[in-house]
Amino acid sequence: MKYDIFLVDVDDTILDFHTSAIRAIQAAFADYGVEWKDEYESTFTTFNNSLWAQLERKEITREYLHETRFPRYLALLGFDDISGKEFNEKFLAHLSTHPIYFDGAQEFLTELNKLGRVYFVTNGTLWIQRSRFDVANLWGYALDTFVSEVAGADKPAKQYTDYVLARIPDFCKEKAVWIGDSLTADIQAAVNAGIDSIWLNPKNKQGRDGVKPTYVVDSYAKILRILTN
């Protein structure tokens, strides 16, 4: 077997972060007695994705993202009477306690652990990830978890990958593979570090010039097939 060190992204690879985030926003709006509309989801998705892309390109800081995201989002929707700071606190509280696994994710992690050493690589805020991992009983599926806030940089920054690789005992690039859903965060991080990668792309998203995963798959089963052949 070629690989026995697995660097596995969490959000939108193992846990359905998008659904969790939308449910947290719905719950936060409900706290204010606001009736949910589908347009709130599409507006948030587009706006939030643009912010995270800026963060990955180092155009903004994590602090800026968290401080301005909901004030700007609420302004887009015309809710000038709701405090963005207070809404963000409600959102994070709901988000931190309602992780959602993708179908088959736990079984996938169980099988992956039979094949070698699993490490979680995640962009996120430490206290939120700790809470979500606790609720999801996720800790037992990996030997260690590397959260970007602790590393001092977000994927795909070299500072983040250097932090991760330095903390994996007997790390060997040729035996490692990075598994994730994001071309700009996970696959780019793997490319930057000279590590093979598997892009989990169940929705058949368009690729990007210059970011070349070693493999592209649309299911956990196909990842396991690659790893066992």
MDAnalysis code that builds the backbone (N, CA, C; Angstrom):
import MDAnalysis as mda
import numpy as np

u = mda.Universe.empty(687, n_residues=229, atom_resindex=np.repeat(np.arange(229), 3), trajectory=True)
u.add_TopologyAttr("name", ["N", "CA", "C"] * 229)
u.add_TopologyAttr("resid", np.arange(1, 230))
u.add_TopologyAttr("resname", ["MET", "LYS", "TYR", "ASP", "ILE", "PHE", "LEU", "VAL", "ASP", "VAL", "ASP", "ASP", "THR", "ILE", "LEU", "ASP", "PHE", "HIS", "THR", "SER", "ALA", "ILE", "ARG", "ALA", "ILE", "GLN", "ALA", "ALA", "PHE", "ALA", "ASP", "TYR", "GLY", "VAL", "GLU", "TRP", "LYS", "ASP", "GLU", "TYR", "GLU", "SER", "THR", "PHE", "THR", "THR", "PHE", "ASN", "ASN", "SER", "LEU", "TRP", "ALA", "GLN", "LEU", "GLU", "ARG", "LYS", "GLU", "ILE", "THR", "ARG", "GLU", "TYR", "LEU", "HIS", "GLU", "THR", "ARG", "PHE", "PRO", "ARG", "TYR", "LEU", "ALA", "LEU", "LEU", "GLY", "PHE", "ASP", "ASP", "ILE", "SER", "GLY", "LYS", "GLU", "PHE", "ASN", "GLU", "LYS", "PHE", "LEU", "ALA", "HIS", "LEU", "SER", "THR", "HIS", "PRO", "ILE", "TYR", "PHE", "ASP", "GLY", "ALA", "GLN", "GLU", "PHE", "LEU", "THR", "GLU", "LEU", "ASN", "LYS", "LEU", "GLY", "ARG", "VAL", "TYR", "PHE", "VAL", "THR", "ASN", "GLY", "THR", "LEU", "TRP", "ILE", "GLN", "ARG", "SER", "ARG", "PHE", "ASP", "VAL", "ALA", "ASN", "LEU", "TRP", "GLY", "TYR", "ALA", "LEU", "ASP", "THR", "PHE", "VAL", "SER", "GLU", "VAL", "ALA", "GLY", "ALA", "ASP", "LYS", "PRO", "ALA", "LYS", "GLN", "TYR", "THR", "ASP", "TYR", "VAL", "LEU", "ALA", "ARG", "ILE", "PRO", "ASP", "PHE", "CYS", "LYS", "GLU", "LYS", "ALA", "VAL", "TRP", "ILE", "GLY", "ASP", "SER", "LEU", "THR", "ALA", "ASP", "ILE", "GLN", "ALA", "ALA", "VAL", "ASN", "ALA", "GLY", "ILE", "ASP", "SER", "ILE", "TRP", "LEU", "ASN", "PRO", "LYS", "ASN", "LYS", "GLN", "GLY", "ARG", "ASP", "GLY", "VAL", "LYS", "PRO", "THR", "TYR", "VAL", "VAL", "ASP", "SER", "TYR", "ALA", "LYS", "ILE", "LEU", "ARG", "ILE", "LEU", "THR", "ASN"])
u.atoms.positions = np.array([
    [0.855, -1.189, 0.000],
    [0.000, 0.000, 0.000],
    [0.894, 1.243, 0.000],
    [0.621, 2.187, -0.890],
    [1.490, 3.349, -1.069],
    [1.420, 4.322, 0.094],
    [0.204, 4.598, 0.590],
    [0.032, 5.618, 1.620],
    [-0.339, 5.001, 2.970],
    [0.223, 5.576, 4.038],
    [-0.229, 5.167, 5.365],
    [-0.273, 6.356, 6.342],
    [-0.152, 7.574, 5.803],
    [-0.351, 8.795, 6.592],
    [-1.425, 9.608, 5.887],
    [-2.526, 9.847, 6.593],
    [-3.674, 10.500, 5.968],
    [-3.965, 11.836, 6.652],
    [-3.847, 12.911, 5.894],
    [-4.176, 14.247, 6.378],
    [-5.577, 14.564, 5.875],
    [-6.527, 14.617, 6.792],
    [-7.937, 14.665, 6.408],
    [-8.577, 15.972, 6.857],
    [-9.097, 16.698, 5.909],
    [-9.887, 17.895, 6.206],
    [-11.173, 17.471, 6.902],
    [-11.761, 18.385, 7.664],
    [-12.982, 18.051, 8.415],
    [-14.223, 18.691, 7.810],
    [-14.254, 20.019, 7.754],
    [-15.473, 20.703, 7.330],
    [-15.708, 20.569, 5.835],
    [-16.866, 20.050, 5.504],
    [-17.320, 19.766, 4.141],
    [-16.556, 18.617, 3.493],
    [-15.770, 17.887, 4.316],
    [-15.196, 16.603, 3.903],
    [-15.753, 15.484, 4.774],
    [-15.761, 15.701, 6.073],
    [-16.307, 14.740, 7.033],
    [-17.615, 15.260, 7.640],
    [-17.580, 16.504, 8.085],
    [-18.774, 17.140, 8.647],
    [-19.380, 18.099, 7.630],
    [-20.698, 18.091, 7.557],
    [-21.421, 18.953, 6.614],
    [-21.515, 20.352, 7.212],
    [-20.445, 21.112, 7.013],
    [-20.383, 22.435, 7.627],
    [-21.431, 23.376, 7.046],
    [-21.673, 23.278, 5.753],
    [-22.639, 24.192, 5.135],
    [-24.019, 24.039, 5.766],
    [-24.474, 22.798, 5.891],
    [-25.795, 22.570, 6.484],
    [-25.818, 23.021, 7.932],
    [-24.746, 22.735, 8.673],
    [-24.673, 23.169, 10.070],
    [-24.740, 24.692, 10.177],
    [-24.017, 25.380, 9.283],
    [-23.996, 26.841, 9.321],
    [-25.370, 27.418, 9.008],
    [-26.030, 26.867, 8.010],
    [-27.356, 27.382, 7.646],
    [-28.348, 27.143, 8.776],
    [-28.277, 25.985, 9.404],
    [-29.173, 25.710, 10.535],
    [-28.880, 26.641, 11.709],
    [-27.609, 26.974, 11.904],
    [-27.247, 27.900, 12.976],
    [-27.775, 29.301, 12.687],
    [-27.727, 29.706, 11.434],
    [-28.271, 31.011, 11.049],
    [-29.788, 31.018, 11.216],
    [-30.439, 29.946, 10.798],
    [-31.892, 29.835, 10.985],
    [-32.257, 29.959, 12.460],
    [-31.481, 29.268, 13.323],
    [-31.754, 29.301, 14.762],
    [-31.518, 30.698, 15.323],
    [-30.477, 31.374, 14.832],
    [-30.194, 32.733, 15.300],
    [-31.314, 33.683, 14.893],
    [-31.780, 33.572, 13.660],
    [-32.912, 34.405, 13.223],
    [-34.151, 34.112, 14.058],
    [-34.365, 32.835, 14.365],
    [-35.525, 32.457, 15.180],
    [-35.455, 33.098, 16.559],
    [-34.237, 33.271, 17.082],
    [-34.067, 33.937, 18.378],
    [-34.608, 35.367, 18.339],
    [-34.599, 35.960, 17.141],
    [-35.112, 37.323, 16.969],
    [-36.561, 37.332, 16.453],
    [-37.127, 36.145, 16.289],
    [-38.490, 36.065, 15.787],
    [-38.612, 36.338, 14.302],
    [-37.512, 36.171, 13.560],
    [-37.508, 36.434, 12.126],
    [-37.836, 35.151, 11.366],
    [-38.804, 35.212, 10.490],
    [-39.185, 34.052, 9.679],
    [-38.152, 33.825, 8.580],
    [-37.741, 32.577, 8.431],
    [-36.686, 32.224, 7.473],
    [-37.180, 32.305, 6.039],
    [-36.301, 32.806, 5.144],
    [-36.561, 32.827, 3.709],
    [-35.380, 32.186, 2.989],
    [-35.679, 31.486, 1.897],
    [-34.624, 30.781, 1.168],
    [-33.523, 31.716, 0.690],
    [-33.868, 32.948, 0.388],
    [-32.875, 33.899, -0.118],
    [-31.789, 34.184, 0.921],
    [-32.107, 34.000, 2.195],
    [-31.106, 34.232, 3.236],
    [-29.951, 33.246, 3.094],
    [-30.271, 32.013, 2.695],
    [-29.225, 31.005, 2.518],
    [-28.338, 31.323, 1.323],
    [-28.929, 31.625, 0.184],
    [-28.126, 31.893, -1.008],
    [-27.253, 33.125, -0.825],
    [-27.789, 34.144, -0.163],
    [-27.003, 35.357, 0.089],
    [-25.822, 35.056, 1.002],
    [-26.070, 34.290, 2.062],
    [-24.990, 33.951, 2.985],
    [-23.925, 33.103, 2.303],
    [-24.346, 32.106, 1.543],
    [-23.404, 31.200, 0.899],
    [-22.449, 31.959, -0.010],
    [-22.994, 32.814, -0.864],
    [-22.162, 33.582, -1.784],
    [-21.221, 34.512, -1.035],
    [-21.756, 35.224, -0.059],
    [-20.962, 36.195, 0.688],
    [-19.901, 35.506, 1.546],
    [-20.278, 34.454, 2.248],
    [-19.344, 33.747, 3.117],
    [-18.217, 33.093, 2.322],
    [-18.552, 32.480, 1.200],
    [-17.518, 31.868, 0.360],
    [-16.500, 32.897, -0.112],
    [-16.982, 34.089, -0.449],
    [-16.064, 35.136, -0.914],
    [-15.122, 35.563, 0.208],
    [-15.626, 35.616, 1.450],
    [-14.788, 35.991, 2.581],
    [-13.703, 34.952, 2.841],
    [-14.081, 33.673, 2.822],
    [-13.094, 32.619, 3.084],
    [-12.050, 32.555, 1.971],
    [-12.464, 32.840, 0.739],
    [-11.493, 32.885, -0.361],
    [-10.499, 34.017, -0.136],
    [-10.982, 35.159, 0.343],
    [-10.086, 36.281, 0.656],
    [-9.126, 35.911, 1.784],
    [-9.639, 35.173, 2.784],
    [-8.792, 34.759, 3.898],
    [-7.685, 33.833, 3.424],
    [-8.035, 32.883, 2.565],
    [-7.042, 31.944, 2.048],
    [-5.972, 32.660, 1.225],
    [-6.364, 33.760, 0.568],
    [-5.397, 34.543, -0.219],
    [-4.659, 35.573, 0.634],
    [-4.956, 35.574, 1.945],
    [-4.334, 36.489, 2.904],
    [-4.683, 37.947, 2.631],
    [-5.836, 38.179, 2.025],
    [-6.289, 39.544, 1.769],
    [-6.980, 40.138, 2.991],
    [-7.492, 39.270, 3.864],
    [-8.107, 39.699, 5.114],
    [-7.618, 38.777, 6.221],
    [-7.845, 39.185, 7.455],
    [-7.477, 38.353, 8.597],
    [-8.700, 37.592, 9.101],
    [-8.421, 36.548, 9.897],
    [-9.511, 35.792, 10.518],
    [-10.339, 36.702, 11.426],
    [-9.670, 37.619, 12.142],
    [-10.376, 38.533, 13.031],
    [-11.336, 39.427, 12.237],
    [-10.863, 39.914, 11.104],
    [-11.710, 40.761, 10.261],
    [-12.922, 39.988, 9.769],
    [-12.696, 38.742, 9.347],
    [-13.802, 37.922, 8.857],
    [-14.878, 37.789, 9.923],
    [-14.474, 37.414, 11.132],
    [-15.459, 37.164, 12.187],
    [-16.118, 38.446, 12.685],
    [-15.380, 39.543, 12.664],
    [-15.937, 40.798, 13.164],
    [-16.921, 41.436, 12.188],
    [-16.695, 41.238, 10.903],
    [-17.494, 41.958, 9.906],
    [-18.509, 41.100, 9.170],
    [-18.379, 39.774, 9.264],
    [-19.227, 38.904, 8.437],
    [-20.713, 39.157, 8.670],
    [-21.174, 39.072, 9.899],
    [-22.607, 39.197, 10.114],
    [-23.130, 40.632, 10.077],
    [-22.357, 41.625, 10.529],
    [-22.832, 42.986, 10.285],
    [-23.066, 43.261, 8.800],
    [-22.146, 42.809, 7.959],
    [-22.286, 43.029, 6.508],
    [-23.393, 42.160, 5.915],
    [-23.485, 40.928, 6.363],
    [-24.537, 40.023, 5.877],
    [-25.923, 40.559, 6.226],
    [-26.108, 40.985, 7.462],
    [-27.405, 41.521, 7.883],
    [-27.741, 42.799, 7.130],
    [-26.713, 43.598, 6.843],
    [-26.944, 44.816, 6.061],
    [-27.407, 44.480, 4.645],
    [-26.830, 43.422, 4.073],
    [-27.246, 42.991, 2.737],
    [-28.735, 42.622, 2.705],
    [-29.208, 42.059, 3.828],
    [-30.607, 41.635, 3.910],
    [-31.525, 42.746, 4.406],
    [-30.947, 43.857, 4.817],
    [-31.765, 44.978, 5.270],
    [-32.145, 44.942, 6.734],
    [-31.475, 44.118, 7.536],
    [-31.779, 44.030, 8.970],
    [-30.887, 45.000, 9.756],
    [-31.155, 46.263, 9.615],
    [-30.341, 47.279, 10.281],
    [-30.595, 47.346, 11.779],
    [-31.682, 46.733, 12.225],
    [-32.035, 46.805, 13.647],
    [-31.472, 45.641, 14.458],
    [-30.754, 44.706, 13.809],
    [-30.161, 43.566, 14.511],
    [-28.656, 43.790, 14.630],
    [-28.136, 43.648, 15.836],
    [-26.706, 43.805, 16.061],
    [-25.937, 42.655, 15.420],
    [-25.001, 42.986, 14.528],
    [-24.189, 41.950, 13.894],
    [-23.334, 41.207, 14.890],
    [-22.816, 41.907, 15.878],
    [-21.983, 41.275, 16.903],
    [-22.806, 40.279, 17.718],
    [-23.991, 40.688, 18.125],
    [-24.856, 39.805, 18.909],
    [-25.316, 38.617, 18.069],
    [-25.649, 38.868, 16.806],
    [-26.074, 37.788, 15.916],
    [-24.952, 36.774, 15.757],
    [-23.719, 37.255, 15.604],
    [-22.566, 36.366, 15.466],
    [-22.403, 35.483, 16.692],
    [-22.608, 36.047, 17.869],
    [-22.498, 35.260, 19.105],
    [-23.553, 34.160, 19.145],
    [-24.762, 34.489, 18.716],
    [-25.825, 33.480, 18.678],
    [-25.508, 32.406, 17.643],
    [-25.032, 32.846, 16.482],
    [-24.670, 31.912, 15.414],
    [-23.611, 30.924, 15.888],
    [-22.535, 31.434, 16.498],
    [-21.445, 30.570, 16.945],
    [-21.905, 29.600, 18.026],
    [-22.767, 30.059, 18.897],
    [-23.292, 29.179, 19.946],
    [-24.077, 28.024, 19.343],
    [-24.926, 28.327, 18.367],
    [-25.693, 27.257, 17.701],
    [-24.766, 26.357, 16.880],
    [-23.821, 26.970, 16.168],
    [-22.920, 26.205, 15.301],
    [-22.082, 25.221, 16.100],
    [-21.611, 25.645, 17.262],
    [-20.667, 24.843, 18.041],
    [-21.286, 23.585, 18.632],
    [-22.603, 23.516, 18.655],
    [-23.266, 22.376, 19.299],
    [-24.071, 21.504, 18.337],
    [-23.974, 21.780, 17.025],
    [-24.786, 21.018, 16.074],
    [-23.989, 20.560, 14.852],
    [-22.923, 19.763, 15.061],
    [-22.213, 19.206, 13.907],
    [-23.043, 18.122, 13.232],
    [-22.863, 17.975, 11.923],
    [-23.617, 16.996, 11.151],
    [-22.637, 16.196, 10.291],
    [-22.612, 14.884, 10.475],
    [-21.782, 14.035, 9.627],
    [-22.418, 13.866, 8.246],
    [-21.565, 13.798, 7.223],
    [-22.045, 13.327, 5.926],
    [-22.349, 11.835, 6.035],
    [-23.277, 11.361, 5.241],
    [-23.589, 9.935, 5.211],
    [-22.325, 9.135, 4.873],
    [-22.023, 8.154, 5.696],
    [-20.881, 7.288, 5.444],
    [-19.559, 7.804, 5.971],
    [-19.550, 9.012, 6.545],
    [-18.278, 9.607, 6.977],
    [-17.632, 8.830, 8.119],
    [-18.425, 8.418, 9.081],
    [-17.854, 7.699, 10.215],
    [-17.321, 6.330, 9.794],
    [-18.040, 5.665, 8.923],
    [-17.581, 4.372, 8.413],
    [-16.286, 4.551, 7.615],
    [-16.223, 5.644, 6.853],
    [-15.010, 5.954, 6.094],
    [-13.815, 6.144, 7.016],
    [-13.994, 6.908, 8.077],
    [-12.902, 7.145, 9.017],
    [-12.476, 5.863, 9.723],
    [-13.440, 5.009, 10.014],
    [-13.118, 3.720, 10.634],
    [-12.221, 2.886, 9.722],
    [-12.572, 2.835, 8.446],
    [-11.775, 2.079, 7.477],
    [-10.414, 2.720, 7.266],
    [-10.377, 4.044, 7.252],
    [-9.121, 4.760, 7.036],
    [-8.134, 4.464, 8.167],
    [-8.641, 4.366, 9.368],
    [-7.774, 4.069, 10.512],
    [-7.178, 2.667, 10.454],
    [-7.822, 1.776, 9.731],
    [-7.278, 0.432, 9.564],
    [-6.088, 0.428, 8.595],
    [-6.007, 1.479, 7.774],
    [-4.981, 1.532, 6.734],
    [-3.732, 2.305, 7.142],
    [-3.828, 3.082, 8.218],
    [-2.668, 3.868, 8.634],
    [-3.022, 4.912, 9.663],
    [-2.215, 5.964, 9.721],
    [-2.379, 7.015, 10.722],
    [-3.192, 8.176, 10.159],
    [-4.206, 8.592, 10.901],
    [-5.107, 9.662, 10.464],
    [-4.856, 10.912, 11.302],
    [-4.752, 12.061, 10.615],
    [-4.606, 13.354, 11.274],
    [-5.614, 14.318, 10.650],
    [-6.290, 15.095, 11.487],
    [-7.240, 16.080, 10.982],
    [-6.533, 17.408, 10.754],
    [-6.797, 18.010, 9.610],
    [-6.237, 19.319, 9.254],
    [-7.414, 20.252, 8.971],
    [-7.583, 21.270, 9.824],
    [-8.807, 22.058, 9.729],
    [-8.568, 23.555, 9.930],
    [-9.137, 24.345, 9.044],
    [-9.210, 25.779, 9.262],
    [-10.372, 26.037, 10.215],
    [-10.137, 26.828, 11.231],
    [-11.232, 27.098, 12.152],
    [-10.763, 27.739, 13.440],
    [-11.745, 28.053, 14.268],
    [-11.502, 28.640, 15.589],
    [-11.470, 27.517, 16.614],
    [-10.475, 27.536, 17.476],
    [-10.218, 26.404, 18.362],
    [-11.416, 26.027, 19.216],
    [-12.043, 26.988, 19.911],
    [-13.111, 26.624, 20.845],
    [-14.323, 26.067, 20.115],
    [-14.572, 26.579, 18.906],
    [-15.707, 26.071, 18.138],
    [-15.428, 24.646, 17.670],
    [-14.224, 24.410, 17.150],
    [-13.887, 23.071, 16.691],
    [-13.868, 22.079, 17.850],
    [-13.359, 22.498, 18.997],
    [-13.365, 21.606, 20.162],
    [-14.787, 21.193, 20.521],
    [-15.693, 22.154, 20.553],
    [-17.079, 21.867, 20.903],
    [-17.719, 20.931, 19.878],
    [-17.515, 21.220, 18.608],
    [-18.115, 20.398, 17.550],
    [-17.545, 18.985, 17.569],
    [-16.228, 18.867, 17.772],
    [-15.592, 17.554, 17.846],
    [-16.108, 16.775, 19.046],
    [-16.298, 17.468, 20.163],
    [-16.832, 16.809, 21.360],
    [-18.216, 16.241, 21.084],
    [-19.089, 17.070, 20.520],
    [-20.470, 16.649, 20.258],
    [-20.500, 15.505, 19.256],
    [-19.640, 15.567, 18.254],
    [-19.623, 14.548, 17.199],
    [-18.810, 13.309, 17.570],
    [-18.161, 13.323, 18.739],
    [-17.258, 12.225, 19.120],
    [-16.220, 11.962, 18.029],
    [-15.644, 13.048, 17.544],
    [-14.744, 12.965, 16.394],
    [-13.290, 12.702, 16.775],
    [-12.906, 13.042, 18.002],
    [-11.509, 12.947, 18.397],
    [-10.919, 11.548, 18.211],
    [-11.711, 10.538, 18.468],
    [-11.199, 9.175, 18.424],
    [-10.842, 8.676, 17.039],
    [-11.208, 9.434, 16.019],
    [-10.923, 8.996, 14.655],
    [-9.559, 9.458, 14.148],
    [-8.821, 10.249, 14.937],
    [-7.526, 10.749, 14.480],
    [-6.520, 10.753, 15.626],
    [-5.251, 10.610, 15.274],
    [-4.191, 10.638, 16.276],
    [-3.939, 12.057, 16.784],
    [-4.195, 13.035, 15.941],
    [-4.025, 14.429, 16.344],
    [-4.859, 15.303, 15.414],
    [-5.150, 16.520, 15.878],
    [-5.924, 17.488, 15.103],
    [-5.176, 18.805, 15.089],
    [-5.012, 19.375, 13.900],
    [-4.262, 20.618, 13.741],
    [-5.216, 21.723, 13.281],
    [-5.522, 22.631, 14.210],
    [-6.461, 23.717, 13.948],
    [-5.677, 24.960, 13.549],
    [-6.121, 25.624, 12.501],
    [-5.350, 26.739, 11.949],
    [-5.132, 27.863, 12.952],
    [-6.103, 28.117, 13.819],
    [-5.928, 29.183, 14.803],
    [-4.721, 28.915, 15.699],
    [-4.507, 27.655, 16.051],
    [-3.369, 27.288, 16.888],
    [-2.072, 27.366, 16.085],
    [-2.136, 26.973, 14.829],
    [-0.948, 27.003, 13.972],
    [-0.507, 28.425, 13.652],
    [-1.437, 29.376, 13.769],
    [-1.112, 30.768, 13.472],
    [-1.241, 31.135, 12.020],
    [-1.817, 30.228, 11.225],
    [-2.033, 30.485, 9.798],
    [-3.085, 29.512, 9.287],
    [-3.746, 29.899, 8.200],
    [-4.781, 29.065, 7.604],
    [-4.242, 28.284, 6.415],
    [-4.829, 27.136, 6.159],
    [-4.544, 26.447, 4.893],
    [-4.869, 27.418, 3.758],
    [-4.057, 27.485, 2.727],
    [-2.932, 26.611, 2.368],
    [-1.555, 27.181, 2.707],
    [-1.468, 28.106, 3.648],
    [-0.207, 28.790, 3.937],
    [0.903, 27.810, 4.330],
    [2.103, 28.116, 3.917],
    [3.258, 27.294, 4.248],
    [3.441, 27.196, 5.764],
    [3.152, 28.277, 6.463],
    [3.272, 28.257, 7.924],
    [2.383, 27.183, 8.530],
    [1.196, 26.999, 7.949],
    [0.289, 25.966, 8.459],
    [0.838, 24.571, 8.157],
    [1.204, 24.314, 6.917],
    [1.681, 22.973, 6.563],
    [2.986, 22.646, 7.286],
    [3.866, 23.624, 7.443],
    [5.104, 23.381, 8.193],
    [4.782, 22.986, 9.640],
    [3.797, 23.680, 10.221],
    [3.375, 23.386, 11.592],
    [2.874, 21.939, 11.694],
    [2.052, 21.534, 10.735],
    [1.472, 20.184, 10.760],
    [2.547, 19.120, 10.589],
    [3.348, 19.254, 9.550],
    [4.310, 18.205, 9.227],
    [5.368, 18.041, 10.308],
    [5.695, 19.129, 10.989],
    [6.695, 19.061, 12.054],
    [6.179, 18.306, 13.272],
    [4.869, 18.126, 13.365],
    [4.279, 17.492, 14.549],
    [3.772, 16.076, 14.282],
    [4.045, 15.559, 13.114],
    [3.684, 14.173, 12.809],
    [4.938, 13.306, 12.932],
    [4.963, 12.376, 13.867],
    [6.160, 11.537, 14.058],
    [6.509, 10.744, 12.798],
    [7.795, 10.692, 12.493],
    [8.292, 9.891, 11.357],
    [7.552, 10.219, 10.070],
    [7.339, 11.514, 9.857],
    [6.594, 11.907, 8.655],
    [7.417, 11.648, 7.398],
    [6.750, 11.091, 6.390],
    [7.383, 10.822, 5.101],
    [6.423, 11.292, 4.006],
    [6.851, 12.247, 3.198],
    [5.966, 12.808, 2.167],
    [5.466, 11.752, 1.193],
    [6.347, 10.816, 0.868],
    [5.970, 9.797, -0.112],
    [4.893, 8.855, 0.402],
    [4.735, 8.788, 1.730],
    [3.736, 7.895, 2.324],
    [2.474, 8.635, 2.752],
    [2.435, 9.951, 2.477],
    [1.322, 10.772, 2.946],
    [0.420, 11.191, 1.795],
    [-0.860, 11.369, 2.126],
    [-1.816, 11.900, 1.154],
    [-2.793, 12.814, 1.887],
    [-3.098, 13.932, 1.250],
    [-3.996, 14.940, 1.826],
    [-5.372, 14.765, 1.201],
    [-6.402, 14.658, 2.029],
    [-7.766, 14.409, 1.548],
    [-8.653, 15.582, 1.950],
    [-9.295, 16.212, 0.973],
    [-10.168, 17.328, 1.308],
    [-11.061, 17.757, 0.170],
    [-11.996, 18.641, 0.501],
    [-12.995, 19.083, -0.477],
    [-12.610, 20.387, -1.168],
    [-11.656, 21.136, -0.599],
    [-11.361, 22.473, -1.104],
    [-10.094, 22.492, -1.946],
    [-10.234, 22.927, -3.196],
    [-9.052, 23.080, -4.040],
    [-8.123, 24.153, -3.502],
    [-8.706, 25.275, -3.086],
    [-7.888, 26.420, -2.690],
    [-7.253, 26.259, -1.319],
    [-7.862, 25.455, -0.448],
    [-7.302, 25.258, 0.890],
    [-6.550, 23.935, 0.986],
    [-7.238, 22.821, 0.776],
    [-6.630, 21.505, 0.985],
    [-5.679, 21.098, -0.135],
    [-6.167, 21.116, -1.347],
    [-5.337, 20.642, -2.462],
    [-4.164, 21.581, -2.691],
    [-4.395, 22.881, -2.585],
    [-3.295, 23.826, -2.734],
    [-2.257, 23.643, -1.632],
    [-2.715, 23.365, -0.413],
    [-1.785, 23.110, 0.690],
    [-0.922, 21.889, 0.388],
    [-1.549, 20.839, -0.129],
    [-0.809, 19.624, -0.471],
    [0.208, 19.899, -1.576],
    [-0.222, 20.627, -2.593],
    [0.684, 20.975, -3.698],
    [1.873, 21.769, -3.171],
    [1.592, 22.758, -2.332],
    [2.655, 23.603, -1.774],
    [3.661, 22.785, -0.964],
    [3.161, 21.737, -0.300],
    [4.017, 20.926, 0.566],
    [4.648, 19.738, -0.164],
    [4.294, 19.551, -1.428],
    [4.836, 18.430, -2.181],
    [4.263, 17.093, -1.773],
    [2.968, 17.107, -1.369],
    [2.295, 15.891, -0.912],
    [1.195, 15.522, -1.912],
    [0.998, 14.242, -2.158],
    [-0.103, 13.803, -3.007],
    [-1.437, 14.176, -2.365],
    [-2.454, 14.292, -3.209],
    [-3.746, 14.741, -2.697],
    [-4.896, 14.026, -3.372],
    [-6.006, 13.953, -2.632],
    [-7.261, 13.423, -3.166],
    [-8.321, 14.492, -2.981],
    [-8.846, 14.965, -4.083],
    [-9.896, 15.974, -4.045],
    [-11.252, 15.272, -4.001],
    [-11.941, 15.392, -2.865],
    [-13.285, 14.832, -2.738],
    [-14.259, 15.834, -3.336],
    [-14.827, 15.500, -4.473],
    [-15.626, 16.440, -5.259],
    [-16.953, 15.800, -5.673],
    [-17.835, 15.544, -4.706],
    [-19.092, 14.836, -5.021],
    [-20.045, 15.628, -5.900],
    [-19.883, 16.937, -5.943],
    [-20.785, 17.770, -6.751],
    [-20.181, 18.131, -8.100],
    [-19.052, 17.498, -8.430],
    [-18.383, 17.716, -9.716],
    [-18.142, 19.196, -9.999],
    [-17.547, 19.879, -9.024],
    [-17.201, 21.288, -9.200],
    [-16.109, 21.431, -10.248],
    [-16.069, 22.595, -10.853],
    [-15.068, 22.888, -11.864],
    [-13.690, 22.991, -11.224],
    [-12.684, 22.428, -11.877],
    [-11.325, 22.557, -11.392],
    [-10.790, 23.960, -11.611],
    [-9.560, 24.186, -11.142],
    [-8.936, 25.502, -11.288],
    [-7.556, 25.340, -11.881],
    [-7.213, 26.244, -12.794],
    [-5.887, 26.212, -13.398],
    [-4.823, 26.373, -12.317],
    [-3.799, 25.555, -12.406],
    [-2.685, 25.678, -11.484],
    [-2.823, 24.871, -10.212],
    [-4.027, 24.339, -9.935],
    [-4.235, 23.524, -8.738],
    [-4.579, 22.110, -9.206],
    [-3.619, 21.229, -9.132],
    [-3.770, 19.895, -9.706],
    [-3.734, 18.816, -8.622],
    [-4.905, 18.284, -8.240],
    [-4.909, 17.162, -7.298],
    [-4.348, 15.912, -7.955],
    [-3.802, 15.034, -7.141],
    [-3.299, 13.767, -7.664],
    [-4.452, 12.889, -8.129],
    [-5.539, 12.905, -7.358],
    [-6.732, 12.140, -7.697],
    [-7.972, 13.016, -7.479],
    [-9.012, 12.735, -8.247],
    [-10.310, 13.382, -8.063],
    [-11.360, 12.290, -7.922],
    [-12.156, 12.344, -6.861],
    [-13.172, 11.317, -6.621],
    [-14.468, 11.992, -6.193],
    [-15.548, 11.218, -6.252],
    [-16.838, 11.772, -5.838],
    [-17.460, 11.014, -4.664],
    [-16.672, 10.129, -4.023],
    [-17.231, 9.359, -2.910],
    [-16.122, 8.839, -2.006],
    [-16.508, 8.501, -0.773],
    [-15.567, 7.871, 0.153],
    [-15.113, 6.513, -0.379],
    [-16.033, 5.793, -0.991],
    [-15.701, 4.455, -1.500],
    [-14.562, 4.516, -2.513],
    [-14.566, 5.537, -3.347],
    [-13.514, 5.656, -4.362],
    [-12.184, 6.054, -3.722],
    [-12.234, 6.809, -2.634],
    [-10.991, 7.109, -1.908],
    [-10.383, 5.812, -1.374],
    [-11.198, 5.005, -0.738],
    [-10.707, 3.750, -0.171],
    [-10.193, 2.815, -1.266],
    [-10.815, 2.871, -2.427],
    [-10.379, 2.035, -3.549],
    [-8.970, 2.447, -3.983],
    [-8.728, 3.734, -4.042],
    [-7.399, 4.238, -4.400],
    [-6.369, 3.796, -3.367],
    [-6.731, 3.912, -2.097],
    [-5.780, 3.643, -1.028],
    [-5.462, 2.165, -0.847],
    [-6.341, 1.306, -1.305],
    [-6.135, -0.133, -1.120],
    [-5.645, -0.838, -2.361],
    [-5.500, -0.110, -3.450],
    [-5.002, -0.719, -4.704],
    [-3.491, -0.560, -4.828],
])
